[in-house]
Amino acid sequence: MTAIYTYWISTALLSLLYLTSAIMYVTKGAWVRQILSELGYPAYLVPVMIAVKVLGVAAILSRFNVALSDLAYAGIFYHLLLSSLAHLGVRKPKGAVPAAAGLALLVASFVTQNAARENASSYLQASMLW
């Protein structure tokens, strides 16, 4: 029962983090473009990131396809990892805090997903073997 609560709470918080970020990308586009340029990323990534963030959350929450859901987990993992490393790389460790919190939520959600969902992820079972 604890795993089910952990899954839904971590997944809800991760989804909230990503949807809030996507909304901020829409409403404060100029500021986001400035921050991305300080991190060394091009401004044209903003619309792509809005779509990817919303679609990633939709894939995890709907889970109509387990493989697509697992792919969304992988994409979010790499995004959060690269985001935290980019902030650390420009010596702005405070900017890495949301990404680090997101990584913790992502791991909790991914590890407990099979306990809370009917369709089990075979990737999770394979990753737990090593």
Long-range contacts (C-beta under 8 A, 24 or more apart in sequence): 3-112, 3-115, 3-116, 4-112, 4-115, 4-116, 6-108, 6-112, 7-108, 7-109, 7-112, 7-113, 7-115, 7-116, 7-117, 8-116, 10-105, 10-106, 10-108, 10-109, 10-112, 11-60, 11-61, 11-105, 11-109, 11-113, 13-105, 14-57, 14-60, 14-76, 14-102, 14-105, 14-106, 14-109, 15-57, 15-60, 15-61, 17-98, 17-101, 17-102, 17-105, 18-53, 18-54, 18-56, 18-57, 18-76, 18-102, 19-53, 19-54, 19-57, 21-53, 22-49, 22-50, 22-53, 22-54, 25-49, 25-50, 25-53, 26-50, 35-95, 38-90, 39-86, 39-87, 39-89, 39-90, 40-86, 40-90, 41-86, 52-79, 60-109, 63-117, 63-119, 66-119, 66-120, 66-121, 66-122, 69-113, 69-121, 70-121, 70-123, 70-124, 73-106, 73-109, 73-110, 76-102, 76-106, 77-103, 77-106, 80-106
